[in-house]
C-alpha cells in the first residue's frame, strides 16, 4: 500500500456525506467538467442526501442512475505532515486511512498530498 504525506491543510465542507449501496437509485444532477480539477464525478441526489459520486460506479440512464458498488463520500479533514495510507485512487482523490487511525476510512484530494 502506498503512503502519502499531506502537504496542504483541508477541512471538509460536507456535514452529511452521501452513502450509497449497490443497486441504489439516484437522480443525476450534474457532471463535473472534464477540464476541471475533479473530472469524472457526478452530483447525485437521493431522498435524504446528495453529493458527488464517481462516474465509474453509476450506470446512468438519462437522469436516473443505478449504483454499481457500495460508496461512501466521507472526506478527511487533513493537516500538513499527516500520512494517508492509500487503498485506491479515483478521479483525483485517494480513498484510504490515516496512519494513526487505520479503522476509519475516507477520501483526501491528491492535490493536497505527495507520495512518500
DRENDREN-326266 format. One record per atom (N, C-alpha, C): atom name; residue number from 1; residue in one letter; y, z, x; chain. Coordinates in nm, 4 decimals. Example, Ala and Ser with C-alpha at 12.3 -4.5 7.8 and 13.67 -1.06 7.14 Angstrom:
drenmi, dolo, nuvex, north, up, east, vopa
N, 1, A, -0.5690, 0.7800, 1.3190, A
CA, 1, A, -0.4500, 0.7800, 1.2300, A
C, 1, A, -0.3300, 0.7800, 1.3200, A
N, 2, S, -0.2250, 0.7080, 1.2850, A
CA, 2, S, -0.1060, 0.7140, 1.3670, A
C, 2, S, 0.0030, 0.7870, 1.2900, A
END
This chain:
drenmi, dolo, nuvex, north, up, east, vopa
N, 1, X, -0.1186, 0.0000, 0.0842, A
CA, 1, X, 0.0000, 0.0000, 0.0000, A
C, 1, X, 0.1245, 0.0000, 0.0884, A
N, 2, X, 0.2190, -0.0818, 0.0538, A
CA, 2, X, 0.3435, -0.0914, 0.1305, A
C, 2, X, 0.4384, 0.0206, 0.0921, A
N, 3, X, 0.5192, 0.0585, 0.1893, A
CA, 3, X, 0.6208, 0.1617, 0.1673, A
C, 3, X, 0.7585, 0.0995, 0.1805, A
N, 4, X, 0.8509, 0.1481, 0.0986, A
CA, 4, X, 0.9887, 0.1010, 0.1001, A
C, 4, X, 1.0812, 0.2216, 0.1060, A
N, 5, X, 1.1848, 0.2092, 0.1895, A
CA, 5, X, 1.2863, 0.3144, 0.2018, A
C, 5, X, 1.4072, 0.2747, 0.1196, A
N, 6, X, 1.4611, 0.3706, 0.0460, A
CA, 6, X, 1.5810, 0.3466, -0.0337, A
C, 6, X, 1.7008, 0.3367, 0.0600, A
N, 7, X, 1.7785, 0.2274, 0.0448, A
CA, 7, X, 1.8970, 0.2075, 0.1289, A
C, 7, X, 2.0265, 0.2157, 0.0477, A
N, 8, X, 2.0130, 0.2291, -0.0848, A
CA, 8, X, 2.1310, 0.2378, -0.1711, A
C, 8, X, 2.0947, 0.3222, -0.2929, A
N, 9, X, 2.1771, 0.4229, -0.3217, A
CA, 9, X, 2.1539, 0.5094, -0.4377, A
C, 9, X, 2.1627, 0.4307, -0.5679, A
N, 10, X, 2.0893, 0.4766, -0.6684, A
CA, 10, X, 2.0968, 0.4144, -0.8014, A
C, 10, X, 2.0497, 0.5144, -0.9060, A
N, 11, X, 2.1261, 0.5225, -1.0127, A
CA, 11, X, 2.0886, 0.6035, -1.1293, A
C, 11, X, 2.0519, 0.5085, -1.2421, A
N, 12, X, 1.9422, 0.5362, -1.3092, A
CA, 12, X, 1.9010, 0.4532, -1.4216, A
C, 12, X, 1.9988, 0.4708, -1.5372, A
N, 13, X, 2.0173, 0.3641, -1.6137, A
CA, 13, X, 2.1060, 0.3741, -1.7303, A
C, 13, X, 2.0258, 0.3734, -1.8600, A
N, 14, X, 1.8944, 0.3910, -1.8493, A
CA, 14, X, 1.8082, 0.3896, -1.9670, A
C, 14, X, 1.7565, 0.5298, -1.9965, A
N, 15, X, 1.8008, 0.5859, -2.1093, A
CA, 15, X, 1.7549, 0.7184, -2.1502, A
C, 15, X, 1.6216, 0.7125, -2.2230, A
N, 16, X, 1.5889, 0.5961, -2.2780, A
CA, 16, X, 1.4693, 0.5805, -2.3598, A
C, 16, X, 1.4014, 0.4474, -2.3257, A
N, 17, X, 1.3360, 0.4397, -2.2089, A
CA, 17, X, 1.2780, 0.3111, -2.1673, A
C, 17, X, 1.1684, 0.2646, -2.2631, A
N, 18, X, 1.1620, 0.1347, -2.2813, A
CA, 18, X, 1.0629, 0.0770, -2.3712, A
C, 18, X, 0.9225, 0.0911, -2.3095, A
N, 19, X, 0.8274, 0.1270, -2.3936, A
CA, 19, X, 0.6872, 0.1363, -2.3546, A
C, 19, X, 0.6091, 0.0500, -2.4525, A
N, 20, X, 0.5299, -0.0415, -2.3973, A
CA, 20, X, 0.4548, -0.1356, -2.4805, A
C, 20, X, 0.3075, -0.1319, -2.4429, A
N, 21, X, 0.2251, -0.1685, -2.5395, A
CA, 21, X, 0.0808, -0.1735, -2.5175, A
C, 21, X, 0.0287, -0.3124, -2.5507, A
N, 22, X, -0.0780, -0.3500, -2.4833, A
CA, 22, X, -0.1389, -0.4798, -2.5050, A
C, 22, X, -0.1581, -0.5031, -2.6546, A
N, 23, X, -0.1111, -0.6198, -2.7012, A
CA, 23, X, -0.1233, -0.6553, -2.8420, A
C, 23, X, -0.0017, -0.6226, -2.9259, A
N, 24, X, 0.0908, -0.5399, -2.8752, A
CA, 24, X, 0.2134, -0.5090, -2.9496, A
C, 24, X, 0.2935, -0.6365, -2.9739, A
N, 25, X, 0.3641, -0.6393, -3.0859, A
CA, 25, X, 0.4552, -0.7493, -3.1179, A
C, 25, X, 0.5977, -0.7030, -3.0908, A
N, 26, X, 0.6780, -0.7941, -3.0345, A
CA, 26, X, 0.8182, -0.7652, -3.0056, A
C, 26, X, 0.9037, -0.8832, -3.0513, A
N, 27, X, 1.0306, -0.8541, -3.0754, A
CA, 27, X, 1.1276, -0.9603, -3.1015, A
C, 27, X, 1.1948, -0.9911, -2.9686, A
N, 28, X, 1.1901, -1.1167, -2.9272, A
CA, 28, X, 1.2500, -1.1600, -2.8006, A
C, 28, X, 1.3954, -1.1984, -2.8273, A
N, 29, X, 1.4876, -1.1222, -2.7716, A
CA, 29, X, 1.6302, -1.1377, -2.7984, A
C, 29, X, 1.6971, -1.2334, -2.6995, A
N, 30, X, 1.6708, -1.2127, -2.5709, A
CA, 30, X, 1.7448, -1.2862, -2.4678, A
C, 30, X, 1.6599, -1.2950, -2.3419, A
N, 31, X, 1.6705, -1.4067, -2.2714, A
CA, 31, X, 1.6020, -1.4219, -2.1432, A
C, 31, X, 1.7052, -1.4142, -2.0314, A
N, 32, X, 1.6688, -1.3452, -1.9231, A
CA, 32, X, 1.7616, -1.3334, -1.8103, A
C, 32, X, 1.7828, -1.4700, -1.7462, A
N, 33, X, 1.8950, -1.4837, -1.6792, A
CA, 33, X, 1.9308, -1.6095, -1.6127, A
C, 33, X, 1.8384, -1.6360, -1.4939, A
N, 34, X, 1.7909, -1.7583, -1.4831, A
CA, 34, X, 1.7062, -1.7943, -1.3683, A
C, 34, X, 1.7855, -1.7921, -1.2378, A
N, 35, X, 1.9175, -1.7985, -1.2462, A
CA, 35, X, 2.0026, -1.7969, -1.1275, A
C, 35, X, 2.0560, -1.6584, -1.0933, A
N, 36, X, 2.0285, -1.5590, -1.1781, A
CA, 36, X, 2.0818, -1.4251, -1.1565, A
C, 36, X, 1.9925, -1.3402, -1.0676, A
N, 37, X, 2.0338, -1.2154, -1.0480, A
CA, 37, X, 1.9580, -1.1206, -0.9666, A
C, 37, X, 1.8241, -1.0837, -1.0282, A
N, 38, X, 1.8152, -1.0918, -1.1587, A
CA, 38, X, 1.6958, -1.0415, -1.2281, A
C, 38, X, 1.6274, -1.1514, -1.3085, A
N, 39, X, 1.5978, -1.2636, -1.2479, A
CA, 39, X, 1.5273, -1.3726, -1.3153, A
C, 39, X, 1.3876, -1.3264, -1.3565, A
N, 40, X, 1.3384, -1.3791, -1.4698, A
CA, 40, X, 1.2019, -1.3526, -1.5117, A
C, 40, X, 1.1849, -1.2375, -1.6088, A
N, 41, X, 1.2935, -1.1955, -1.6740, A
CA, 41, X, 1.2876, -1.0840, -1.7688, A
C, 41, X, 1.3321, -1.1310, -1.9067, A
N, 42, X, 1.2742, -1.0702, -2.0109, A
CA, 42, X, 1.3120, -1.0982, -2.1491, A
C, 42, X, 1.3526, -0.9669, -2.2146, A
N, 43, X, 1.4694, -0.9668, -2.2802, A
CA, 43, X, 1.5135, -0.8482, -2.3527, A
C, 43, X, 1.4421, -0.8473, -2.4880, A
N, 44, X, 1.3619, -0.7439, -2.5108, A
CA, 44, X, 1.2780, -0.7351, -2.6300, A
C, 44, X, 1.3150, -0.6135, -2.7132, A
N, 45, X, 1.2858, -0.6246, -2.8429, A
CA, 45, X, 1.3176, -0.5185, -2.9368, A
C, 45, X, 1.1955, -0.4874, -3.0218, A
N, 46, X, 1.1770, -0.3588, -3.0476, A
CA, 46, X, 1.0761, -0.3091, -3.1410, A
C, 46, X, 1.1482, -0.2249, -3.2446, A
N, 47, X, 1.0753, -0.1732, -3.3393, A
CA, 47, X, 1.1398, -0.0957, -3.4459, A
C, 47, X, 1.2112, 0.0293, -3.3941, A
N, 48, X, 1.1642, 0.0867, -3.2844, A
CA, 48, X, 1.2238, 0.2121, -3.2375, A
C, 48, X, 1.2752, 0.2074, -3.0941, A
N, 49, X, 1.2745, 0.0880, -3.0326, A
CA, 49, X, 1.3133, 0.0827, -2.8927, A
C, 49, X, 1.3413, -0.0610, -2.8517, A
N, 50, X, 1.4078, -0.0774, -2.7389, A
CA, 50, X, 1.4355, -0.2100, -2.6848, A
C, 50, X, 1.4540, -0.1997, -2.5354, A
N, 51, X, 1.4365, -0.3129, -2.4660, A
CA, 51, X, 1.4558, -0.3133, -2.3220, A
C, 51, X, 1.4043, -0.4409, -2.2598, A
N, 52, X, 1.4228, -0.4516, -2.1286, A
CA, 52, X, 1.3817, -0.5691, -2.0519, A
C, 52, X, 1.2333, -0.5597, -2.0186, A
N, 53, X, 1.1640, -0.6722, -2.0386, A
CA, 53, X, 1.0191, -0.6798, -2.0183, A
C, 53, X, 0.9912, -0.8030, -1.9317, A
N, 54, X, 0.8975, -0.7938, -1.8367, A
CA, 54, X, 0.8659, -0.9114, -1.7549, A
C, 54, X, 0.8156, -1.0282, -1.8402, A
N, 55, X, 0.8717, -1.1427, -1.8134, A
CA, 55, X, 0.8351, -1.2647, -1.8865, A
C, 55, X, 0.6853, -1.2922, -1.8769, A
N, 56, X, 0.6256, -1.2593, -1.7638, A
CA, 56, X, 0.4848, -1.2885, -1.7382, A
C, 56, X, 0.3893, -1.2166, -1.8336, A
N, 57, X, 0.4332, -1.1083, -1.8960, A
CA, 57, X, 0.3407, -1.0328, -1.9814, A
C, 57, X, 0.3677, -1.0548, -2.1302, A
N, 58, X, 0.4478, -1.1568, -2.1631, A
CA, 58, X, 0.4780, -1.1870, -2.3034, A
C, 58, X, 0.4261, -1.3269, -2.3375, A
N, 59, X, 0.3460, -1.3346, -2.4401, A
CA, 59, X, 0.3062, -1.4633, -2.4960, A
C, 59, X, 0.4045, -1.4896, -2.6092, A
N, 60, X, 0.4976, -1.5788, -2.5835, A
CA, 60, X, 0.6116, -1.5982, -2.6729, A
C, 60, X, 0.5899, -1.7160, -2.7667, A
N, 61, X, 0.6203, -1.6936, -2.8947, A
CA, 61, X, 0.6188, -1.7973, -2.9964, A
C, 61, X, 0.7538, -1.7896, -3.0669, A
N, 62, X, 0.8487, -1.8737, -3.0224, A
CA, 62, X, 0.9886, -1.8668, -3.0667, A
C, 62, X, 1.0450, -1.7299, -3.0323, A
N, 63, X, 1.0885, -1.6520, -3.1326, A
CA, 63, X, 1.1493, -1.5229, -3.1018, A
C, 63, X, 1.0528, -1.4050, -3.1183, A
N, 64, X, 0.9252, -1.4324, -3.1422, A
CA, 64, X, 0.8251, -1.3257, -3.1520, A
C, 64, X, 0.7328, -1.3338, -3.0309, A
N, 65, X, 0.7093, -1.2198, -2.9686, A
CA, 65, X, 0.6217, -1.2160, -2.8524, A
C, 65, X, 0.5073, -1.1190, -2.8726, A
N, 66, X, 0.3959, -1.1504, -2.8128, A
CA, 66, X, 0.2807, -1.0605, -2.8099, A
C, 66, X, 0.2641, -1.0119, -2.6667, A
N, 67, X, 0.2537, -0.8816, -2.6494, A
CA, 67, X, 0.2427, -0.8213, -2.5174, A
C, 67, X, 0.0998, -0.8387, -2.4660, A
N, 68, X, 0.0867, -0.8895, -2.3429, A
CA, 68, X, -0.0437, -0.9218, -2.2857, A
C, 68, X, -0.1060, -0.8080, -2.2053, A
N, 69, X, -0.0251, -0.7087, -2.1676, A
CA, 69, X, -0.0771, -0.5923, -2.0944, A
C, 69, X, 0.0168, -0.4746, -2.1169, A
N, 70, X, -0.0342, -0.3545, -2.0960, A
CA, 70, X, 0.0484, -0.2346, -2.1099, A
C, 70, X, 0.1682, -0.2437, -2.0153, A
N, 71, X, 0.2830, -0.1915, -2.0616, A
CA, 71, X, 0.4049, -0.1975, -1.9815, A
C, 71, X, 0.4919, -0.0754, -2.0096, A
N, 72, X, 0.5444, -0.0167, -1.9048, A
CA, 72, X, 0.6356, 0.0976, -1.9125, A
C, 72, X, 0.7602, 0.0619, -1.8327, A
N, 73, X, 0.8772, 0.0658, -1.8962, A
CA, 73, X, 1.0028, 0.0269, -1.8311, A
C, 73, X, 1.0738, 0.1424, -1.7604, A
N, 74, X, 1.0060, 0.2531, -1.7398, A
CA, 74, X, 1.0679, 0.3684, -1.6735, A
C, 74, X, 1.1195, 0.3303, -1.5359, A
N, 75, X, 1.2454, 0.3624, -1.5090, A
CA, 75, X, 1.3064, 0.3379, -1.3781, A
C, 75, X, 1.3305, 0.4702, -1.3082, A
N, 76, X, 1.3193, 0.4663, -1.1767, A
CA, 76, X, 1.3507, 0.5842, -1.0966, A
C, 76, X, 1.5005, 0.5949, -1.0721, A
N, 77, X, 1.5526, 0.7179, -1.0698, A
CA, 77, X, 1.6780, 0.7460, -1.0019, A
C, 77, X, 1.6391, 0.7540, -0.8547, A
N, 78, X, 1.7114, 0.6836, -0.7696, A
CA, 78, X, 1.6739, 0.6815, -0.6279, A
C, 78, X, 1.7929, 0.7201, -0.5407, A
N, 79, X, 1.7600, 0.7833, -0.4273, A
CA, 79, X, 1.8610, 0.8248, -0.3304, A
C, 79, X, 1.8218, 0.7745, -0.1922, A
N, 80, X, 1.9229, 0.7452, -0.1130, A
CA, 80, X, 1.9026, 0.6931, 0.0228, A
C, 80, X, 1.8004, 0.7784, 0.0981, A
N, 81, X, 1.7099, 0.7093, 0.1662, A
CA, 81, X, 1.6041, 0.7638, 0.2511, A
C, 81, X, 1.4794, 0.8106, 0.1772, A
N, 82, X, 1.4790, 0.8076, 0.0437, A
CA, 82, X, 1.3548, 0.8347, -0.0269, A
C, 82, X, 1.2574, 0.7208, 0.0031, A
N, 83, X, 1.1290, 0.7503, -0.0053, A
CA, 83, X, 1.0252, 0.6498, 0.0184, A
C, 83, X, 0.9535, 0.6207, -0.1134, A
N, 84, X, 0.9433, 0.4902, -0.1441, A
CA, 84, X, 0.8704, 0.4438, -0.2622, A
C, 84, X, 0.7422, 0.3777, -0.2132, A
N, 85, X, 0.6300, 0.4192, -0.2702, A
CA, 85, X, 0.5009, 0.3592, -0.2394, A
C, 85, X, 0.4764, 0.2497, -0.3435, A
N, 86, X, 0.4708, 0.1257, -0.2986, A
CA, 86, X, 0.4632, 0.0104, -0.3877, A
C, 86, X, 0.3228, -0.0071, -0.4442, A
N, 87, X, 0.3165, -0.0258, -0.5770, A
CA, 87, X, 0.1929, -0.0617, -0.6449, A
C, 87, X, 0.1909, -0.2110, -0.6729, A
N, 88, X, 0.3078, -0.2645, -0.7162, A
CA, 88, X, 0.3226, -0.4088, -0.7359, A
C, 88, X, 0.4700, -0.4454, -0.7326, A
N, 89, X, 0.4953, -0.5725, -0.7040, A
CA, 89, X, 0.6306, -0.6281, -0.7049, A
C, 89, X, 0.6351, -0.7332, -0.8144, A
N, 90, X, 0.7422, -0.7281, -0.8942, A
CA, 90, X, 0.7554, -0.8231, -1.0035, A
C, 90, X, 0.9023, -0.8494, -1.0325, A
N, 91, X, 0.9430, -0.9746, -1.0215, A
CA, 91, X, 1.0773, -1.0181, -1.0617, A
C, 91, X, 1.1899, -0.9343, -1.0016, A
N, 92, X, 1.1801, -0.9073, -0.8714, A
CA, 92, X, 1.2868, -0.8356, -0.8016, A
C, 92, X, 1.2802, -0.6840, -0.8114, A
N, 93, X, 1.1704, -0.6318, -0.8632, A
CA, 93, X, 1.1537, -0.4871, -0.8788, A
C, 93, X, 1.0184, -0.4448, -0.8228, A
N, 94, X, 1.0103, -0.3180, -0.7823, A
CA, 94, X, 0.8850, -0.2576, -0.7364, A
C, 94, X, 0.8412, -0.1547, -0.8389, A
N, 95, X, 0.7136, -0.1583, -0.8744, A
CA, 95, X, 0.6513, -0.0539, -0.9563, A
C, 95, X, 0.5695, 0.0314, -0.8602, A
N, 96, X, 0.5935, 0.1608, -0.8605, A
CA, 96, X, 0.5202, 0.2468, -0.7691, A
C, 96, X, 0.5494, 0.3931, -0.7930, A
N, 97, X, 0.5312, 0.4716, -0.6881, A
CA, 97, X, 0.5535, 0.6158, -0.6950, A
C, 97, X, 0.6465, 0.6565, -0.5816, A
N, 98, X, 0.7116, 0.7698, -0.5991, A
CA, 98, X, 0.7875, 0.8274, -0.4888, A
C, 98, X, 0.6881, 0.9019, -0.4002, A
N, 99, X, 0.7121, 0.8982, -0.2706, A
CA, 99, X, 0.6200, 0.9586, -0.1755, A
C, 99, X, 0.5942, 1.1060, -0.2078, A
N, 100, X, 0.6968, 1.1796, -0.2494, A
CA, 100, X, 0.6822, 1.3219, -0.2754, A
C, 100, X, 0.6301, 1.3517, -0.4167, A
N, 101, X, 0.6155, 1.2497, -0.5010, A
CA, 101, X, 0.5688, 1.2698, -0.6386, A
C, 101, X, 0.4711, 1.1579, -0.6766, A
N, 102, X, 0.3496, 1.1605, -0.6226, A
CA, 102, X, 0.2559, 1.0497, -0.6425, A
C, 102, X, 0.2004, 1.0367, -0.7846, A
N, 103, X, 0.2281, 1.1307, -0.8720, A
CA, 103, X, 0.1761, 1.1244, -1.0082, A
C, 103, X, 0.2714, 1.0561, -1.1061, A
N, 104, X, 0.3985, 1.0415, -1.0680, A
CA, 104, X, 0.4975, 0.9800, -1.1557, A
C, 104, X, 0.5265, 0.8381, -1.1082, A
N, 105, X, 0.5089, 0.7413, -1.1995, A
CA, 105, X, 0.5334, 0.6012, -1.1653, A
C, 105, X, 0.6637, 0.5543, -1.2277, A
N, 106, X, 0.7253, 0.4548, -1.1617, A
CA, 106, X, 0.8491, 0.3987, -1.2131, A
C, 106, X, 0.8876, 0.2734, -1.1362, A
N, 107, X, 0.9962, 0.2105, -1.1821, A
CA, 107, X, 1.0496, 0.0886, -1.1213, A
C, 107, X, 1.1694, 0.1220, -1.0339, A
N, 108, X, 1.1855, 0.0442, -0.9268, A
CA, 108, X, 1.3040, 0.0509, -0.8411, A
C, 108, X, 1.3391, -0.0917, -0.7995, A
N, 109, X, 1.4693, -0.1263, -0.7976, A
CA, 109, X, 1.5085, -0.2635, -0.7627, A
C, 109, X, 1.4943, -0.2909, -0.6134, A
N, 110, X, 1.4380, -0.4059, -0.5818, A
CA, 110, X, 1.4180, -0.4444, -0.4416, A
C, 110, X, 1.5480, -0.4518, -0.3626, A
N, 111, X, 1.6596, -0.4865, -0.4295, A
CA, 111, X, 1.7852, -0.4985, -0.3556, A
C, 111, X, 1.8450, -0.3620, -0.3188, A
N, 112, X, 1.7745, -0.2541, -0.3470, A
CA, 112, X, 1.8139, -0.1199, -0.3062, A
C, 112, X, 1.7154, -0.0613, -0.2054, A
N, 113, X, 1.6216, -0.1456, -0.1585, A
CA, 113, X, 1.5120, -0.0970, -0.0730, A
C, 113, X, 1.4940, -0.1859, 0.0490, A
N, 114, X, 1.4269, -0.1283, 0.1503, A
CA, 114, X, 1.3822, -0.2074, 0.2650, A
C, 114, X, 1.2403, -0.1636, 0.2989, A
N, 115, X, 1.1567, -0.2613, 0.3332, A
CA, 115, X, 1.0183, -0.2296, 0.3680, A
C, 115, X, 1.0136, -0.1562, 0.5017, A
N, 116, X, 0.9298, -0.0555, 0.5087, A
CA, 116, X, 0.9135, 0.0213, 0.6344, A
C, 116, X, 0.7724, 0.0082, 0.6872, A
END
